[in-house]
Amino acid sequence: MASFCSNCGMELKSGQQFCKECGTKVRSPDSLESGHFPQMERATIKENTFQKNNKNTYIAIFTIVGLILIGVSAFFVVNMLKEPKKEVSTTPVTSTVKENDSDSSVSTPKDDESVAINGEDSTLRDYTRKLNQLKITSGGTNIAIGNWEISNRNGMLSLKARNISSKDLNQIFELYDEGNYRPLQSWAREVYFLSEDLAQELNADWKIEVGNTCSPEHPFSLSDSDLAAYSGSCGYSIPVLSGTDKDNLALVINSPVFFSTVNNDLPVTSEYILPDSDIRKLSGSEIEYLTLEELSLARNEIFARHGRIFKTNSLQIYFDRKTWYNPDPYYDDTLDSIERFNVNLIKSREEYLK
């Protein structure tokens, strides 16, 4: 029976004690079969076998742990892929609160009707503040009207100022008695413009009522019939400003805020548009509120003071109604330097507006 080297596998001949290839001592067949090895050799074999077994054990443990980790990771990955993506909603959140198991609910935000009401209240407060800031200015003096009150009932705006101080009310009536309507008209027009803006914003009509009731103050230039119409047992209730639209808006009963020459619809009680245009130079800011028709009247009243007779029929009718107008057929349109300055200033404003 052939035998081989236990180290290099080279075939050994019978009786050969050392391998000719690697020099390893050849064990006798008896010792190989019986399992008897020298003590040193047995220890080496045992140690090699133990290390080999330990190595195999470690490999097995690491393999099992690796498989467990791979399995756990795969589990989480699969679950994440299956979970649907959450979307961020941009729809406003509306909370509903039920009370006593009924169907009534309270929603947030408020419904359109509530928002509209709150918005209207804010608008009314804003315009009340603006009206309160308006003043009648004359000769460097500011005349206050008191506090305004605005209400909206079924699409009709009521704008009232009913608590004017006695001092301020007397000053207003003095301007009226003097025929100095310009400060009153300038203020009244600002009131009108604010009223129009508010009415358009709220899609409503308006009614303005300014003036005290049961007051001892009154204009002395009013006729007895007018005074009687607005007097009572407690005193007078003369309106400072009243009206429901541009055409009938009037100062102190019947003095129009806006003049018009259309169809000879000219003011009767307004004595002067610019009361002192014959004695001082005017400024641009003093005439910028006048319309084209009013500018024409203001320019011609400078000539009318001297008695000029007008070729335009509507102008002649207008000035014939003035108590101060005395026609003079011999007047030649001569003016002093102040009057010429004011005529040219008014002409420039007319040309700008045309």
Sequence and secondary structure as in RCSB ss.txt:
>XXXX:A:sequence
MASFCSNCGMELKSGQQFCKECGTKVRSPDSLESGHFPQMERATIKENTFQKNNKNTYIAIFTIVGLILIGVSAF
FVVNMLKEPKKEVSTTPVTSTVKENDSDSSVSTPKDDESVAINGEDSTLRDYTRKLNQLKITSGGTNIAIGNWEI
SNRNGMLSLKARNISSKDLNQIFELYDEGNYRPLQSWAREVYFLSEDLAQELNADWKIEVGNTCSPEHPFSLSDS
DLAAYSGSCGYSIPVLSGTDKDNLALVINSPVFFSTVNNDLPVTSEYILPDSDIRKLSGSEIEYLTLEELSLARN
EIFARHGRIFKTNSLQIYFDRKTWYNPDPYYDDTLDSIERFNVNLIKSREEYLK
>XXXX:A:secstr
  EE TTT  EE TT  B TTT  B   HHHHHHT   HHHHHHHHHHHHHHHHHHHHHHHHHHHHHHHHHHHHH
HHHHHHHS       S     EE TT S EE SS  HHHHHHHHHHHHHHHHHHHHHH  EEETTEEE     EE
EEETTEEEEEE    HHHHHHHHHHHHHTB HHHHHHHHHHHHHHHHHHHHHT EEEEEES SSBS   TTS HH
HHHHTEETTEE   SEEESSTTT EETTTEESS   GGG   SS  BSSTTTTTS   HHHHTT  HHHHHHHHH
HHHHTTT   SSHHHHHHHHT TT    TT      HHHHHHHHHHHHHHHHH 
